[in-house]
Amino acid sequence: MSNPKTTHFGFKQVPVEEKSQHVRAVFDSVADRYDLMNDLMSLGIHRLWKRYTVELAGVRPGERVLDLAGGTGDLAARFAPLVGDRGQVVLTDINQAMLRRGRQRLIDLGLVGNLSYVQVNAEQQPFPDQCFDCVTIGFGLRNVTHKQRALEEMYRVLRPGGRALILEFSHPTNRPLSKLYDLYSFTVLPGLGKLVAKDAESYRYLAESIRMHPDQETLLHMMEQAGFARCQYFNLNGGIVAIHRGYRL
């Protein structure tokens, strides 16, 4: 039986109230090399995953988009031109170093005017009810301590007809791929982290956090429990990554 006073941080158990501090330390450590490591770890394929997420979001001019755990702003950078001058994109992250890097990166790209930045815990969002047309979280939900609470908050801030999209590492759909993925995750990934980011442990945690994340069907049911309707998921690269989408009716 699990201890309700502890939660997983990778494969370790830590006090619930301390997990966010551990996660913050990981991303403080990797923020400066985060984008480079994403390209190296996925051979650039993460850009295609994010592009497909944006396509599934169906964002239109004038809409308001909330990007939770948005890090260095990959999704926000794609949404900003789509919502146009009449719309708004709010880029958030719980980690100040990541948010600062994302803000500077988007300014360098010339994306100003319809973007704002807020340091936010996805479990306790400071936004009014029903104020966004679309909410996204890319590769961030697995780091959240209380995932169900975060899903409920995503639902709360969505307007009727709004949609939520979760882009996250998931569970491969066949055993040979799963074994190959494990080999890569627990040998190559920490090695890359040590070589490029000078931090093998943080990338070992990232690999472990993926294994502890709910599988596709479990996350789908969690979204339904939070109130979302018409929930579905899309497996990418054999289920290594999945995009979940749900609507507030």
NORJONOR-V101650 format. One record per helix or strand. SS is the DSSP state (helix for helix, strand for strand). FROM is the first residue (numbers start at 0). TO is the last residue. If there is no record, write none. Layout:
BEGIN
ss;from;to
SS;FROM;TO
SS;FROM;TO
END
This chain:
BEGIN
ss;from;to
strand;5;8
strand;11;14
helix;15;41
helix;45;56
strand;63;67
helix;73;82
strand;87;92
helix;95;107
strand;114;118
strand;131;137
helix;140;142
helix;146;156
strand;157;168
helix;174;195
helix;199;211
helix;215;224
strand;228;235
helix;236;238
strand;240;246
END
